[in-house]
Amino acid sequence: MNKTTLLLTLTLSLSAGLAFRAVAEGDKKEESLIGQVMKDHFKGDTSDIKKATKGELSKDEATKLLAALKSLSPAKPSKGDEASWKEKTAALVLAGEKLEKGDADAGAAVKAAANCKACHDVHREKK
Ligand code: HEC
């Protein structure tokens, strides 16, 4: 191998490596979006979701929660099929819209749509 060929080979493998990393990081971003929404709005007794089921969420909080719920649908969980994900996240968005409008059955709708275990069993990677 002469010097030019060596250099070319090195350059090519380097850019292939970088491209691969970019793709891998793109995936990671999608995943952490879901994780972030979980941490910011789902997790714990004082979370937006919990408060929503008890009818304790303010209009402002409901607006923010709805935006977060809407961001879930186009994200890709690392597990489970797409149809199931779309269905579950669409139910969450519907419930979030009821919340924002102040519908009387909003709390119940959120409770039904935000079934932690039902979704985690299908879509959350076991660690
Ligand atoms: C529509 C599906 C869905 C529902 C409903 C859901 N989750 Fe999740 N949750 C996920 C997925 C997918 C992950 C894995 C996220 C990742 O890391 O990619 C996750 C991860 C989490 C995490 C870990 C976040 C992190 O990155 O540290 C917590 C905490 C969590 N969920 C709490 C809850 C709670 C509490 C509820 C119910 C009130 C709930 N989730 C309902 C899909 C859902």
Backbone and ligand atoms as CSV (ligand in chain L), in Angstrom:
chain,resi,resn,atom,element,x,y,z
A,1,MET,N,N,0.839,-1.202,0.000
A,1,MET,CA,C,0.000,0.000,0.000
A,1,MET,C,C,0.876,1.255,0.000
A,2,ASN,N,N,0.691,2.139,-0.983
A,2,ASN,CA,C,1.490,3.369,-0.951
A,2,ASN,C,C,0.839,4.390,-0.020
A,3,LYS,N,N,1.530,5.492,0.124
A,3,LYS,CA,C,1.089,6.476,1.117
A,3,LYS,C,C,-0.309,7.051,0.829
A,4,THR,N,N,-0.531,7.314,-0.481
A,4,THR,CA,C,-1.827,7.929,-0.848
A,4,THR,C,C,-2.983,6.970,-0.559
A,5,THR,N,N,-2.776,5.707,-0.927
A,5,THR,CA,C,-3.841,4.728,-0.691
A,5,THR,C,C,-4.110,4.599,0.802
A,6,LEU,N,N,-3.037,4.594,1.561
A,6,LEU,CA,C,-3.175,4.466,3.014
A,6,LEU,C,C,-3.991,5.631,3.572
A,7,LEU,N,N,-3.636,6.844,3.107
A,7,LEU,CA,C,-4.310,8.040,3.598
A,7,LEU,C,C,-5.792,8.007,3.241
A,8,LEU,N,N,-6.051,7.580,1.997
A,8,LEU,CA,C,-7.422,7.525,1.507
A,8,LEU,C,C,-8.234,6.530,2.337
A,9,THR,N,N,-7.622,5.385,2.589
A,9,THR,CA,C,-8.310,4.353,3.369
A,9,THR,C,C,-8.634,4.877,4.773
A,10,LEU,N,N,-7.654,5.550,5.352
A,10,LEU,CA,C,-7.866,6.097,6.698
A,10,LEU,C,C,-9.005,7.114,6.698
A,11,THR,N,N,-8.977,8.010,5.702
A,11,THR,CA,C,-10.007,9.053,5.632
A,11,THR,C,C,-11.393,8.443,5.476
A,12,LEU,N,N,-11.471,7.438,4.599
A,12,LEU,CA,C,-12.761,6.799,4.347
A,12,LEU,C,C,-13.302,6.113,5.600
A,13,SER,N,N,-12.422,5.384,6.286
A,13,SER,CA,C,-12.939,4.674,7.458
A,13,SER,C,C,-13.310,5.653,8.565
A,14,LEU,N,N,-12.593,6.766,8.612
A,14,LEU,CA,C,-12.908,7.776,9.625
A,14,LEU,C,C,-14.283,8.370,9.361
A,15,SER,N,N,-14.567,8.731,8.111
A,15,SER,CA,C,-15.873,9.357,7.854
A,15,SER,C,C,-17.003,8.356,8.005
A,16,ALA,N,N,-16.730,7.088,7.672
A,16,ALA,CA,C,-17.756,6.064,7.877
A,16,ALA,C,C,-18.057,5.961,9.367
A,17,GLY,N,N,-17.009,6.004,10.173
A,17,GLY,CA,C,-17.171,5.925,11.619
A,17,GLY,C,C,-17.988,7.093,12.141
A,18,LEU,N,N,-17.712,8.285,11.640
A,18,LEU,CA,C,-18.434,9.468,12.089
A,18,LEU,C,C,-19.900,9.390,11.708
A,19,ALA,N,N,-20.169,8.930,10.481
A,19,ALA,CA,C,-21.543,8.822,10.013
A,19,ALA,C,C,-22.294,7.835,10.894
A,20,PHE,N,N,-21.635,6.748,11.224
A,20,PHE,CA,C,-22.272,5.744,12.070
A,20,PHE,C,C,-22.611,6.337,13.442
A,21,ARG,N,N,-21.659,7.104,13.979
A,21,ARG,CA,C,-21.908,7.714,15.288
A,21,ARG,C,C,-23.080,8.684,15.243
A,22,ALA,N,N,-23.162,9.442,14.139
A,22,ALA,CA,C,-24.249,10.402,14.022
A,22,ALA,C,C,-25.594,9.686,14.053
A,23,VAL,N,N,-25.681,8.546,13.362
A,23,VAL,CA,C,-26.930,7.781,13.335
A,23,VAL,C,C,-27.247,7.251,14.734
A,24,ALA,N,N,-26.237,6.701,15.393
A,24,ALA,CA,C,-26.443,6.146,16.726
A,24,ALA,C,C,-26.913,7.234,17.689
A,25,GLU,N,N,-26.330,8.429,17.576
A,25,GLU,CA,C,-26.734,9.504,18.478
A,25,GLU,C,C,-28.136,9.998,18.174
A,26,GLY,N,N,-28.521,9.942,16.899
A,26,GLY,CA,C,-29.883,10.303,16.529
A,26,GLY,C,C,-30.865,9.395,17.245
A,27,ASP,N,N,-30.572,8.118,17.295
A,27,ASP,CA,C,-31.437,7.168,17.985
A,27,ASP,C,C,-31.526,7.479,19.463
A,28,LYS,N,N,-30.382,7.797,20.028
A,28,LYS,CA,C,-30.343,8.052,21.456
A,28,LYS,C,C,-31.210,9.267,21.803
A,29,LYS,N,N,-31.193,10.246,20.926
A,29,LYS,CA,C,-31.980,11.446,21.157
A,29,LYS,C,C,-33.470,11.110,21.236
A,30,GLU,N,N,-33.939,10.285,20.305
A,30,GLU,CA,C,-35.343,9.885,20.290
A,30,GLU,C,C,-35.704,9.213,21.607
A,31,GLU,N,N,-34.844,8.317,22.038
A,31,GLU,CA,C,-35.114,7.593,23.262
A,31,GLU,C,C,-35.200,8.514,24.448
A,32,SER,N,N,-34.221,9.427,24.531
A,32,SER,CA,C,-34.192,10.243,25.735
A,32,SER,C,C,-35.330,11.252,25.729
A,33,LEU,N,N,-35.904,11.543,24.561
A,33,LEU,CA,C,-37.078,12.420,24.552
A,33,LEU,C,C,-38.211,11.767,25.343
A,34,ILE,N,N,-38.432,10.490,25.098
A,34,ILE,CA,C,-39.479,9.782,25.844
A,34,ILE,C,C,-39.126,9.758,27.332
A,35,GLY,N,N,-37.876,9.405,27.619
A,35,GLY,CA,C,-37.431,9.348,29.017
A,35,GLY,C,C,-37.594,10.705,29.710
A,36,GLN,N,N,-37.292,11.757,28.969
A,36,GLN,CA,C,-37.389,13.104,29.528
A,36,GLN,C,C,-38.846,13.458,29.851
A,37,VAL,N,N,-39.750,13.147,28.936
A,37,VAL,CA,C,-41.177,13.423,29.177
A,37,VAL,C,C,-41.645,12.628,30.397
A,38,MET,N,N,-41.173,11.392,30.503
A,38,MET,CA,C,-41.523,10.554,31.658
A,38,MET,C,C,-41.081,11.216,32.951
A,39,LYS,N,N,-39.817,11.671,32.961
A,39,LYS,CA,C,-39.273,12.269,34.180
A,39,LYS,C,C,-39.951,13.608,34.499
A,40,ASP,N,N,-40.230,14.384,33.456
A,40,ASP,CA,C,-40.794,15.717,33.682
A,40,ASP,C,C,-42.290,15.705,33.990
A,41,HIS,N,N,-43.013,14.719,33.476
A,41,HIS,CA,C,-44.477,14.802,33.581
A,41,HIS,C,C,-45.169,13.568,34.136
A,42,PHE,N,N,-44.497,12.411,34.122
A,42,PHE,CA,C,-45.176,11.172,34.523
A,42,PHE,C,C,-44.752,10.649,35.897
A,43,LYS,N,N,-43.493,10.860,36.214
A,43,LYS,CA,C,-42.910,10.183,37.379
A,43,LYS,C,C,-43.304,10.833,38.710
A,44,GLY,N,N,-43.754,10.023,39.648
A,44,GLY,CA,C,-43.931,10.488,41.017
A,44,GLY,C,C,-45.345,10.942,41.368
A,45,ASP,N,N,-45.566,11.102,42.672
A,45,ASP,CA,C,-46.899,11.420,43.182
A,45,ASP,C,C,-47.325,12.855,42.913
A,46,THR,N,N,-46.359,13.735,42.633
A,46,THR,CA,C,-46.720,15.124,42.369
A,46,THR,C,C,-46.552,15.456,40.885
A,47,SER,N,N,-46.456,14.421,40.060
A,47,SER,CA,C,-46.286,14.650,38.616
A,47,SER,C,C,-47.561,15.233,38.007
A,48,ASP,N,N,-47.401,15.829,36.841
A,48,ASP,CA,C,-48.555,16.402,36.135
A,48,ASP,C,C,-49.635,15.354,35.892
A,49,ILE,N,N,-49.193,14.158,35.496
A,49,ILE,CA,C,-50.156,13.097,35.200
A,49,ILE,C,C,-50.959,12.738,36.445
A,50,LYS,N,N,-50.247,12.592,37.557
A,50,LYS,CA,C,-50.924,12.238,38.808
A,50,LYS,C,C,-51.904,13.344,39.210
A,51,LYS,N,N,-51.448,14.581,39.121
A,51,LYS,CA,C,-52.317,15.698,39.471
A,51,LYS,C,C,-53.519,15.759,38.532
A,52,ALA,N,N,-53.279,15.468,37.273
A,52,ALA,CA,C,-54.372,15.508,36.293
A,52,ALA,C,C,-55.459,14.499,36.643
A,53,THR,N,N,-55.050,13.302,37.075
A,53,THR,CA,C,-56.041,12.281,37.406
A,53,THR,C,C,-56.867,12.709,38.615
A,54,LYS,N,N,-56.306,13.597,39.432
A,54,LYS,CA,C,-57.046,14.072,40.610
A,54,LYS,C,C,-57.731,15.414,40.356
A,55,GLY,N,N,-57.626,15.904,39.128
A,55,GLY,CA,C,-58.244,17.185,38.804
A,55,GLY,C,C,-57.548,18.367,39.439
A,56,GLU,N,N,-56.254,18.230,39.694
A,56,GLU,CA,C,-55.525,19.298,40.391
A,56,GLU,C,C,-54.575,20.076,39.487
A,57,LEU,N,N,-54.694,19.869,38.181
A,57,LEU,CA,C,-53.753,20.530,37.279
A,57,LEU,C,C,-54.321,21.879,36.820
A,58,SER,N,N,-53.487,22.910,36.857
A,58,SER,CA,C,-53.953,24.216,36.385
A,58,SER,C,C,-54.026,24.214,34.861
A,59,LYS,N,N,-54.709,25.199,34.327
A,59,LYS,CA,C,-54.857,25.330,32.876
A,59,LYS,C,C,-53.475,25.451,32.201
A,60,ASP,N,N,-52.619,26.251,32.841
A,60,ASP,CA,C,-51.265,26.454,32.320
A,60,ASP,C,C,-50.475,25.152,32.252
A,61,GLU,N,N,-50.538,24.407,33.348
A,61,GLU,CA,C,-49.847,23.114,33.405
A,61,GLU,C,C,-50.424,22.148,32.379
A,62,ALA,N,N,-51.739,22.209,32.198
A,62,ALA,CA,C,-52.390,21.325,31.233
A,62,ALA,C,C,-51.905,21.626,29.814
A,63,THR,N,N,-51.714,22.908,29.525
A,63,THR,CA,C,-51.228,23.297,28.195
A,63,THR,C,C,-49.831,22.740,27.950
A,64,LYS,N,N,-48.980,22.831,28.963
A,64,LYS,CA,C,-47.609,22.315,28.831
A,64,LYS,C,C,-47.605,20.800,28.729
A,65,LEU,N,N,-48.435,20.178,29.530
A,65,LEU,CA,C,-48.512,18.712,29.491
A,65,LEU,C,C,-48.968,18.246,28.113
A,66,LEU,N,N,-49.969,18.930,27.560
A,66,LEU,CA,C,-50.468,18.547,26.238
A,66,LEU,C,C,-49.354,18.620,25.194
A,67,ALA,N,N,-48.552,19.670,25.255
A,67,ALA,CA,C,-47.438,19.805,24.303
A,67,ALA,C,C,-46.467,18.639,24.448
A,68,ALA,N,N,-46.185,18.270,25.695
A,68,ALA,CA,C,-45.266,17.155,25.942
A,68,ALA,C,C,-45.857,15.844,25.417
A,69,LEU,N,N,-47.153,15.660,25.637
A,69,LEU,CA,C,-47.801,14.427,25.175
A,69,LEU,C,C,-47.769,14.344,23.656
A,70,LYS,N,N,-47.967,15.508,23.022
A,70,LYS,CA,C,-47.932,15.525,21.559
A,70,LYS,C,C,-46.555,15.161,21.014
A,71,SER,N,N,-45.513,15.461,21.777
A,71,SER,CA,C,-44.154,15.167,21.298
A,71,SER,C,C,-43.845,13.671,21.355
A,72,LEU,N,N,-44.644,12.931,22.122
A,72,LEU,CA,C,-44.369,11.489,22.259
A,72,LEU,C,C,-44.670,10.719,20.973
A,73,SER,N,N,-45.767,11.078,20.349
A,73,SER,CA,C,-46.247,10.291,19.215
A,73,SER,C,C,-45.213,10.075,18.103
A,74,PRO,N,N,-44.539,11.137,17.630
A,74,PRO,CA,C,-43.551,10.923,16.566
A,74,PRO,C,C,-42.239,10.308,17.062
A,75,ALA,N,N,-42.034,10.219,18.366
A,75,ALA,CA,C,-40.808,9.613,18.887
A,75,ALA,C,C,-40.887,8.101,18.729
A,76,LYS,N,N,-39.722,7.469,18.740
A,76,LYS,CA,C,-39.736,6.022,18.543
A,76,LYS,C,C,-39.214,5.293,19.767
A,77,PRO,N,N,-40.064,4.499,20.415
A,77,PRO,CA,C,-39.585,3.723,21.554
A,77,PRO,C,C,-38.654,2.626,21.054
A,78,SER,N,N,-37.757,2.155,21.918
A,78,SER,CA,C,-36.801,1.151,21.459
A,78,SER,C,C,-37.429,-0.232,21.384
A,79,LYS,N,N,-38.660,-0.351,21.852
A,79,LYS,CA,C,-39.323,-1.662,21.839
A,79,LYS,C,C,-40.777,-1.545,21.403
A,80,GLY,N,N,-41.334,-2.612,20.863
A,80,GLY,CA,C,-42.755,-2.664,20.528
A,80,GLY,C,C,-43.055,-2.139,19.140
A,81,ASP,N,N,-44.212,-2.494,18.591
A,81,ASP,CA,C,-44.468,-2.060,17.211
A,81,ASP,C,C,-45.103,-0.680,17.148
A,82,GLU,N,N,-44.974,-0.094,15.963
A,82,GLU,CA,C,-45.336,1.300,15.775
A,82,GLU,C,C,-46.834,1.536,15.948
A,83,ALA,N,N,-47.662,0.610,15.463
A,83,ALA,CA,C,-49.113,0.788,15.547
A,83,ALA,C,C,-49.549,0.910,17.006
A,84,SER,N,N,-48.964,0.066,17.850
A,84,SER,CA,C,-49.297,0.090,19.266
A,84,SER,C,C,-48.882,1.421,19.898
A,85,TRP,N,N,-47.685,1.889,19.543
A,85,TRP,CA,C,-47.190,3.161,20.084
A,85,TRP,C,C,-48.090,4.318,19.666
A,86,LYS,N,N,-48.459,4.339,18.384
A,86,LYS,CA,C,-49.309,5.428,17.871
A,86,LYS,C,C,-50.651,5.431,18.593
A,87,GLU,N,N,-51.200,4.253,18.803
A,87,GLU,CA,C,-52.499,4.146,19.458
A,87,GLU,C,C,-52.429,4.665,20.900
A,88,LYS,N,N,-51.401,4.241,21.622
A,88,LYS,CA,C,-51.277,4.638,23.027
A,88,LYS,C,C,-51.006,6.136,23.171
A,89,THR,N,N,-50.139,6.652,22.299
A,89,THR,CA,C,-49.816,8.075,22.426
A,89,THR,C,C,-50.980,8.937,21.930
A,90,ALA,N,N,-51.754,8.434,20.957
A,90,ALA,CA,C,-52.922,9.198,20.492
A,90,ALA,C,C,-53.948,9.305,21.620
A,91,ALA,N,N,-54.108,8.231,22.393
A,91,ALA,CA,C,-55.034,8.250,23.521
A,91,ALA,C,C,-54.574,9.274,24.559
A,92,LEU,N,N,-53.254,9.360,24.752
A,92,LEU,CA,C,-52.714,10.345,25.694
A,92,LEU,C,C,-53.000,11.772,25.214
A,93,VAL,N,N,-52.827,12.005,23.916
A,93,VAL,CA,C,-53.078,13.342,23.368
A,93,VAL,C,C,-54.561,13.705,23.508
A,94,LEU,N,N,-55.446,12.745,23.205
A,94,LEU,CA,C,-56.880,12.989,23.357
A,94,LEU,C,C,-57.226,13.372,24.797
A,95,ALA,N,N,-56.651,12.617,25.740
A,95,ALA,CA,C,-56.903,12.889,27.154
A,95,ALA,C,C,-56.349,14.268,27.523
A,96,GLY,N,N,-55.178,14.589,26.984
A,96,GLY,CA,C,-54.566,15.896,27.250
A,96,GLY,C,C,-55.417,17.032,26.702
A,97,GLU,N,N,-56.052,16.795,25.564
A,97,GLU,CA,C,-56.920,17.830,24.982
A,97,GLU,C,C,-58.164,18.045,25.840
A,98,LYS,N,N,-58.700,16.952,26.372
A,98,LYS,CA,C,-59.841,17.065,27.288
A,98,LYS,C,C,-59.461,17.886,28.514
A,99,LEU,N,N,-58.266,17.591,29.017
A,99,LEU,CA,C,-57.755,18.318,30.189
A,99,LEU,C,C,-57.706,19.809,29.928
A,100,GLU,N,N,-57.132,20.138,28.775
A,100,GLU,CA,C,-56.944,21.544,28.473
A,100,GLU,C,C,-58.277,22.256,28.315
A,101,LYS,N,N,-59.285,21.532,27.790
A,101,LYS,CA,C,-60.607,22.133,27.628
A,101,LYS,C,C,-61.374,22.154,28.941
A,102,GLY,N,N,-60.860,21.414,29.929
A,102,GLY,CA,C,-61.539,21.359,31.221
A,102,GLY,C,C,-62.741,20.427,31.227
A,103,ASP,N,N,-62.750,19.421,30.348
A,103,ASP,CA,C,-63.848,18.443,30.333
A,103,ASP,C,C,-63.960,17.728,31.677
A,104,ALA,N,N,-65.197,17.406,32.032
A,104,ALA,CA,C,-65.434,16.777,33.327
A,104,ALA,C,C,-64.791,15.391,33.423
A,105,ASP,N,N,-64.729,14.682,32.297
A,105,ASP,CA,C,-64.175,13.323,32.354
A,105,ASP,C,C,-62.679,13.278,32.007
A,106,ALA,N,N,-62.020,14.427,32.030
A,106,ALA,CA,C,-60.603,14.484,31.651
A,106,ALA,C,C,-59.724,13.626,32.563
A,107,GLY,N,N,-59.957,13.724,33.863
A,107,GLY,CA,C,-59.152,12.965,34.823
A,107,GLY,C,C,-59.222,11.477,34.549
A,108,ALA,N,N,-60.428,10.985,34.300
A,108,ALA,CA,C,-60.611,9.558,34.021
A,108,ALA,C,C,-59.929,9.175,32.709
A,109,ALA,N,N,-60.023,10.060,31.727
A,109,ALA,CA,C,-59.393,9.785,30.432
A,109,ALA,C,C,-57.876,9.705,30.576
A,110,VAL,N,N,-57.311,10.610,31.374
A,110,VAL,CA,C,-55.862,10.586,31.594
A,110,VAL,C,C,-55.466,9.300,32.309
A,111,LYS,N,N,-56.250,8.955,33.309
A,111,LYS,CA,C,-55.945,7.751,34.071
A,111,LYS,C,C,-55.923,6.517,33.162
A,112,ALA,N,N,-56.900,6.432,32.276
A,112,ALA,CA,C,-56.977,5.286,31.376
A,112,ALA,C,C,-55.829,5.290,30.363
A,113,ALA,N,N,-55.520,6.471,29.832
A,113,ALA,CA,C,-54.498,6.555,28.776
A,113,ALA,C,C,-53.089,6.413,29.342
A,114,ALA,N,N,-52.876,6.900,30.552
A,114,ALA,CA,C,-51.528,6.857,31.134
A,114,ALA,C,C,-51.356,5.612,31.984
A,115,ASN,N,N,-51.692,4.475,31.430
A,115,ASN,CA,C,-51.510,3.208,32.130
A,115,ASN,C,C,-50.033,2.812,32.043
A,116,CYS,N,N,-49.288,3.116,33.106
A,116,CYS,CA,C,-47.830,2.953,33.100
A,116,CYS,C,C,-47.435,1.543,32.694
A,117,LYS,N,N,-48.005,0.571,33.402
A,117,LYS,CA,C,-47.552,-0.804,33.196
A,117,LYS,C,C,-47.909,-1.315,31.796
A,118,ALA,N,N,-49.133,-1.000,31.355
A,118,ALA,CA,C,-49.571,-1.495,30.047
A,118,ALA,C,C,-48.617,-1.036,28.952
A,119,CYS,N,N,-48.162,0.219,29.073
A,119,CYS,CA,C,-47.269,0.726,28.038
A,119,CYS,C,C,-45.836,0.234,28.250
A,120,HIS,N,N,-45.369,0.256,29.495
A,120,HIS,CA,C,-43.990,-0.177,29.756
A,120,HIS,C,C,-43.774,-1.638,29.371
A,121,ASP,N,N,-44.775,-2.481,29.642
A,121,ASP,CA,C,-44.649,-3.905,29.299
A,121,ASP,C,C,-44.356,-4.092,27.818
A,122,VAL,N,N,-44.980,-3.245,27.002
A,122,VAL,CA,C,-44.833,-3.402,25.556
A,122,VAL,C,C,-43.662,-2.594,24.992
A,123,HIS,N,N,-43.441,-1.395,25.537
A,123,HIS,CA,C,-42.525,-0.467,24.861
A,123,HIS,C,C,-41.252,-0.085,25.619
A,124,ARG,N,N,-41.168,-0.454,26.880
A,124,ARG,CA,C,-39.990,-0.032,27.620
A,124,ARG,C,C,-38.993,-1.176,27.717
A,125,GLU,N,N,-37.777,-0.865,27.295
A,125,GLU,CA,C,-36.700,-1.851,27.323
A,125,GLU,C,C,-36.377,-2.210,28.767
A,126,LYS,N,N,-36.330,-3.512,29.038
A,126,LYS,CA,C,-35.930,-3.925,30.395
A,126,LYS,C,C,-34.437,-3.715,30.559
A,127,LYS,N,N,-34.035,-3.192,31.714
A,127,LYS,CA,C,-32.609,-2.917,31.899
A,127,LYS,C,C,-31.987,-4.014,32.762
L,1,HEC,C1,C,-47.486,5.450,26.031
L,1,HEC,C2,C,-46.504,4.642,26.720
L,1,HEC,C3,C,-46.101,4.959,28.135
L,1,HEC,C4,C,-46.927,5.258,29.210
L,1,HEC,C5,C,-48.441,5.353,29.240
L,1,HEC,C6,C,-46.052,5.450,30.335
L,1,HEC,N1,N,-44.744,5.285,29.966
L,1,HEC,FE1,FE,-43.088,5.563,31.158
L,1,HEC,N2,N,-41.885,5.027,29.618
L,1,HEC,C7,C,-42.294,4.683,28.351
L,1,HEC,C8,C,-41.143,4.321,27.551
L,1,HEC,C9,C,-41.163,3.895,26.092
L,1,HEC,C10,C,-40.018,4.466,28.383
L,1,HEC,C11,C,-38.553,4.222,28.025
L,1,HEC,C12,C,-37.970,5.537,27.629
L,1,HEC,C13,C,-36.558,5.428,27.101
L,1,HEC,O1,O,-35.662,5.496,27.907
L,1,HEC,O2,O,-36.439,5.304,25.903
L,1,HEC,C14,C,-40.527,4.924,29.676
L,1,HEC,C15,C,-39.697,5.215,30.752
L,1,HEC,C16,C,-40.160,5.683,31.978
L,1,HEC,C17,C,-39.307,6.098,33.068
L,1,HEC,C18,C,-37.782,6.158,33.043
L,1,HEC,C19,C,-37.374,7.496,32.461
L,1,HEC,C20,C,-35.881,7.697,32.450
L,1,HEC,O3,O,-35.338,7.887,31.343
L,1,HEC,O4,O,-35.300,7.673,33.512
L,1,HEC,C21,C,-40.119,6.467,34.103
L,1,HEC,C22,C,-39.716,6.970,35.475
L,1,HEC,C23,C,-41.492,6.255,33.657
L,1,HEC,N3,N,-41.482,5.814,32.365
L,1,HEC,C24,C,-42.602,6.495,34.443
L,1,HEC,C25,C,-43.915,6.317,34.004
L,1,HEC,C26,C,-45.089,6.418,34.859
L,1,HEC,C27,C,-45.050,6.697,36.360
L,1,HEC,C28,C,-46.174,6.204,34.066
L,1,HEC,C29,C,-47.642,6.183,34.456
L,1,HEC,C30,C,-48.166,7.265,35.247
L,1,HEC,C31,C,-45.683,5.962,32.720
L,1,HEC,N4,N,-44.313,6.026,32.724
L,1,HEC,C32,C,-46.500,5.742,31.619
L,1,HEC,C33,C,-43.597,4.681,27.886
L,1,HEC,C34,C,-44.731,4.969,28.633
